[in-house]
Amino acid sequence: MTGESYIFLAGASRGVGREIAKYLTEQGKKVKALLRSPDSRSELEAMGIKVVMGDALDAAAMEQAIQGDEPISAVISTIGGLPKDGERADYLGNKNLIDAALKAGVQKFILVSSIGSGESVVAIPPQALETLKPVLLEKEQAEKYLIASGLIYTVIRPGGLKSEPATGNGVLTEDYKVAGTIHRADVAQLVCQCLDADAANHKILSAIDRTQMYGNPEFEVLTLN
């Protein structure tokens, strides 16, 4: 990524999105972050991030946010909600971002989804599925919409998320049957590595910590470089 192009990050206010924001700025990348509420604005601006306000559920606002003055080379979206949130951004918000990215001529879109979405539903226990089902169905819709969009895409499905510091044991695999937990900071590193890795293009990948897996499955790790 050269010149003045930016990475557009949706979901930077918390969780994996905040970790990605930190990691990208440490790597010297230019970041434009979408925020729905101003709570974390000053914190992100202090990191050197350009902040744009808008709600992902508003299609016109997303077009405006991504068009802007700065060319966007890639979009990363970690947006989504919990089952209690009512109208969630998991599908509609991501659909609006994907449409806006297409219109703006963005090259690559990385969607952070979840293990349990799509065919990886086999990897999670039935009781977890019961609770998360509405969210997972929306995430699957967003994945399918992205895949059909014509953009260069990477879908990353993390396992159960923890907030401790990065371990460096995070791995990506195309094996949708694996499950386990992973620290948010490790997911962030894997996501950022996928930005410039052609090996991750047009792939749906599960993200897990190789030391925190359920069972001892044999699986193949995707090599990014």
C-alpha positions as CSV (number, residue, x, y, z in Angstrom):
1,M,0.0,0.0,0.0
2,T,1.8,3.1,-1.1
3,G,1.1,6.8,-1.3
4,E,-1.8,8.5,0.5
5,S,-4.3,5.7,0.4
6,Y,-6.1,4.9,3.6
7,I,-7.5,1.8,5.2
8,F,-11.2,2.3,6.1
9,L,-12.0,0.7,9.4
10,A,-15.6,0.2,10.6
11,G,-16.0,-0.9,14.2
12,A,-12.9,0.8,15.7
13,S,-14.5,1.9,18.9
14,R,-14.2,-1.4,20.7
15,G,-13.1,-5.0,20.7
16,V,-11.3,-6.4,17.7
17,G,-11.8,-3.2,15.8
18,R,-10.0,-1.1,18.4
19,E,-7.1,-3.7,18.4
20,I,-6.9,-3.4,14.6
21,A,-6.8,0.4,14.8
22,K,-3.9,0.1,17.3
23,Y,-2.0,-2.4,15.2
24,L,-2.4,-0.5,11.9
25,T,-1.2,2.8,13.3
26,E,1.8,1.0,14.9
27,Q,2.6,-0.3,11.4
28,G,2.5,3.3,10.1
29,K,-0.7,2.8,8.0
30,K,-3.1,5.6,7.3
31,V,-6.4,4.8,8.9
32,K,-9.9,6.3,8.5
33,A,-12.2,5.1,11.2
34,L,-16.0,5.1,11.1
35,L,-17.7,5.9,14.4
36,R,-21.4,5.9,15.2
37,S,-21.0,7.7,18.5
38,P,-18.3,10.2,19.4
39,D,-17.3,8.5,22.7
40,S,-13.9,7.2,21.5
41,R,-13.3,9.9,18.9
42,S,-10.6,11.9,20.8
43,E,-8.8,8.7,21.7
44,L,-8.6,7.5,18.1
45,E,-7.6,11.0,16.8
46,A,-4.8,11.0,19.4
47,M,-3.5,7.8,17.7
48,G,-3.4,9.8,14.4
49,I,-6.5,8.2,13.0
50,K,-8.9,10.3,10.8
51,V,-12.4,9.9,12.2
52,V,-15.6,10.0,10.2
53,M,-19.0,9.9,11.9
54,G,-21.9,7.9,10.6
55,D,-24.2,5.0,11.1
56,A,-23.5,1.9,9.0
57,L,-27.3,1.3,8.8
58,D,-27.5,4.6,6.7
59,A,-26.5,3.7,3.1
60,A,-26.0,7.3,1.9
61,A,-23.8,8.1,4.9
62,M,-21.6,5.1,4.1
63,E,-21.2,6.2,0.5
64,Q,-20.2,9.7,1.8
65,A,-17.8,8.3,4.4
66,I,-15.9,6.0,1.9
67,Q,-15.9,8.4,-1.0
68,G,-14.3,11.3,0.9
69,D,-11.2,13.0,-0.3
70,E,-8.7,10.2,0.5
71,P,-8.5,7.2,-1.7
72,I,-9.4,4.0,0.2
73,S,-7.3,0.9,-0.7
74,A,-9.1,-1.5,1.6
75,V,-12.1,-1.7,4.0
76,I,-12.0,-3.7,7.2
77,S,-15.3,-4.3,9.0
78,T,-15.7,-5.7,12.5
79,I,-19.2,-4.2,13.0
80,G,-22.0,-6.3,14.5
81,G,-24.2,-6.5,17.5
82,L,-25.4,-8.8,20.2
83,P,-28.7,-10.7,20.1
84,K,-30.3,-8.1,22.4
85,D,-29.5,-5.1,20.1
86,G,-32.7,-5.1,18.0
87,E,-31.8,-3.8,14.6
88,R,-28.2,-4.9,14.2
89,A,-25.5,-3.9,11.7
90,D,-24.3,-7.5,11.1
91,Y,-26.0,-7.8,7.7
92,L,-27.4,-4.4,6.7
93,G,-24.5,-2.3,8.0
94,N,-22.0,-4.5,6.2
95,K,-24.1,-4.6,3.0
96,N,-24.1,-0.8,3.0
97,L,-20.3,-0.8,3.5
98,I,-19.8,-3.3,0.7
99,D,-22.0,-1.3,-1.7
100,A,-20.2,1.9,-0.8
101,A,-16.8,0.2,-1.3
102,L,-17.8,-1.0,-4.7
103,K,-19.0,2.4,-5.7
104,A,-15.7,4.0,-4.5
105,G,-13.5,1.5,-6.4
106,V,-12.0,0.0,-3.3
107,Q,-9.9,-3.1,-4.1
108,K,-10.2,-5.3,-1.0
109,F,-12.7,-5.9,1.7
110,I,-12.0,-7.8,4.9
111,L,-15.0,-8.9,6.9
112,V,-14.6,-10.1,10.5
113,S,-17.4,-12.6,11.1
114,S,-17.6,-15.4,13.6
115,I,-17.0,-19.2,13.9
116,G,-20.5,-20.6,13.8
117,S,-21.5,-18.7,10.6
118,G,-22.2,-20.6,7.4
119,E,-20.8,-24.1,7.2
120,S,-18.7,-23.5,10.4
121,V,-22.0,-23.9,12.3
122,V,-20.8,-27.5,12.9
123,A,-17.9,-26.2,15.0
124,I,-19.9,-24.7,17.9
125,P,-21.9,-26.5,20.6
126,P,-25.7,-26.5,20.3
127,Q,-26.4,-24.3,23.3
128,A,-24.1,-21.6,22.0
129,L,-25.8,-21.8,18.7
130,E,-29.2,-21.4,20.2
131,T,-28.1,-18.1,21.8
132,L,-26.2,-16.7,18.9
133,K,-28.4,-18.0,16.0
134,P,-30.0,-14.6,15.0
135,V,-26.6,-12.9,14.9
136,L,-24.9,-15.8,13.0
137,L,-27.6,-15.9,10.4
138,E,-27.0,-12.2,9.7
139,K,-23.2,-12.6,9.6
140,E,-23.7,-15.5,7.1
141,Q,-25.9,-13.2,4.9
142,A,-23.1,-10.5,5.0
143,E,-20.5,-13.1,4.1
144,K,-22.5,-14.2,1.1
145,Y,-23.2,-10.7,0.0
146,L,-19.5,-9.9,0.1
147,I,-18.5,-13.0,-1.8
148,A,-21.1,-12.2,-4.6
149,S,-20.0,-8.5,-4.7
150,G,-17.0,-8.9,-7.0
151,L,-14.7,-7.3,-4.5
152,I,-11.5,-9.0,-3.5
153,Y,-12.6,-10.4,-0.2
154,T,-11.3,-12.2,2.9
155,V,-13.8,-13.4,5.5
156,I,-12.2,-14.1,8.9
157,R,-14.2,-16.0,11.5
158,P,-12.7,-15.8,14.9
159,G,-13.5,-18.3,17.7
160,G,-14.4,-17.2,21.2
161,L,-12.8,-13.9,21.9
162,K,-10.7,-13.0,24.9
163,S,-9.3,-9.6,25.9
164,E,-5.8,-10.5,27.1
165,P,-2.7,-9.3,25.2
166,A,-1.6,-11.0,22.0
167,T,0.0,-14.4,22.3
168,G,1.3,-14.7,18.8
169,N,-0.3,-18.2,18.6
170,G,-3.2,-17.1,16.4
171,V,-3.5,-19.0,13.1
172,L,-5.9,-19.0,10.1
173,T,-7.3,-22.1,8.4
174,E,-9.7,-22.9,5.7
175,D,-10.9,-25.8,7.9
176,Y,-14.4,-24.8,9.0
177,K,-14.7,-27.6,11.5
178,V,-12.1,-26.2,14.0
179,A,-13.1,-24.3,17.1
180,G,-11.5,-22.7,20.1
181,T,-10.8,-19.3,21.6
182,I,-8.4,-16.5,20.5
183,H,-7.4,-13.1,21.9
184,R,-8.7,-10.1,20.2
185,A,-5.2,-8.7,19.7
186,D,-4.2,-11.8,17.9
187,V,-7.3,-11.6,15.6
188,A,-6.2,-8.0,14.8
189,Q,-2.7,-9.1,13.8
190,L,-4.1,-11.8,11.5
191,V,-6.6,-9.4,9.9
192,C,-3.8,-6.8,9.3
193,Q,-1.5,-9.5,7.8
194,C,-4.3,-10.4,5.3
195,L,-4.3,-6.8,3.9
196,D,-1.2,-7.4,1.8
197,A,-1.4,-11.2,1.5
198,D,-2.7,-12.5,-1.8
199,A,-2.9,-16.0,-0.2
200,A,-5.9,-14.7,1.8
201,N,-7.8,-13.3,-1.2
202,H,-11.2,-14.9,-1.9
203,K,-10.9,-17.1,1.2
204,I,-13.2,-17.8,4.2
205,L,-10.9,-18.4,7.2
206,S,-11.4,-19.5,10.8
207,A,-9.1,-17.7,13.3
208,I,-8.1,-19.6,16.4
209,D,-5.2,-19.8,18.9
210,R,-3.4,-23.1,18.3
211,T,-2.9,-23.5,22.1
212,Q,-6.6,-22.8,22.9
213,M,-8.4,-25.3,20.6
214,Y,-11.3,-27.5,21.5
215,G,-10.0,-31.1,21.1
216,N,-6.9,-31.9,19.1
217,P,-7.9,-31.7,15.5
218,E,-5.6,-32.1,12.6
219,F,-5.9,-29.1,10.4
220,E,-3.9,-27.1,7.8
221,V,-2.7,-23.6,8.6
222,L,-2.9,-21.0,5.9
223,T,0.5,-19.5,5.2
224,L,0.2,-15.8,4.4
225,N,3.6,-15.0,2.9
